[in-house]
Amino acid sequence: MTQRQFYNPELDQTGLYTEVWQTERIQVKDIQDLVVTKHYWQDAAGELWADFDDPMENVHRSFDTYRKRKGYLTPNQIRQLREDLHLTVRQMATALGIAPSSLTQIENNQRIQAPYQEKLFLAARDAYQATGQLPPSWQSQQLN
């Protein structure tokens, strides 16, 4: 059993917390029965708290589980594809016809790509695997 001292800003006090891993059935977007193992810290009163050092950890775990179930590319795979193409976020987003902020959020696991965005990522990946570049019509988009 792992225990750690944390400062809890919500309570404005430091205390000893016990690590807890809890499997939960949750809904993310259109999937209602995702099973995700979430990570918490439990205080002496039994209340569960998100990780104080990484408060988005359980959200990311949920997003990762959703992508796996859907067969979507991961944020790292999308970032790697962009880097392999030697494109900036803005260039890649423009070529795909999506907002640069959306691409940044997806690459940083702050949002899940929409189905149409996933299709664009897969098409870009397939083009890269076949030719080492985006289709010519997409390449002209990134230069504008």
C-alpha positions, 0 to 999 in steps of 0.5 A: 500500500503506497502512501504519500504526503500531499498538500491539498489546495482545496482543503488548504492542508497537508495530509497523508493519502493512500493510493487507490486503483479503482475499476469503473464503468463510464461513458465517453462520448457515444460509448456507455460501457467503457471499463477504465482503471482510475487512479486516486489518492484517498484521504483519512476520511475515505474521500477519493481525490484525483492525483494532485500532481496530474489532475487530468490523469483519469481523463487521459485514461478514459480518452485512451480507453475510448480510442482503443475501443474505437481503433483510433490513432493515439495522440502520439501516433498523430504527432509522429505522423506530423513530425514524419511529414516535417509539418508544423501543427498549423501546416498539418491542420491546414492540409487536413482542413481542421483548426490548429487548436483542435490538432494541438488539443488532440496531440496533447490528449486534451480532446478526442478526435471526431470521426471525420478527423480520424478519417483524415488522420488515417488518409494522411497516414495511408498517403504517407505510408504509400508515397512518403508525403501527403497527396498533392492537393493537400500539400498545396493547401498547407502552403496557402 
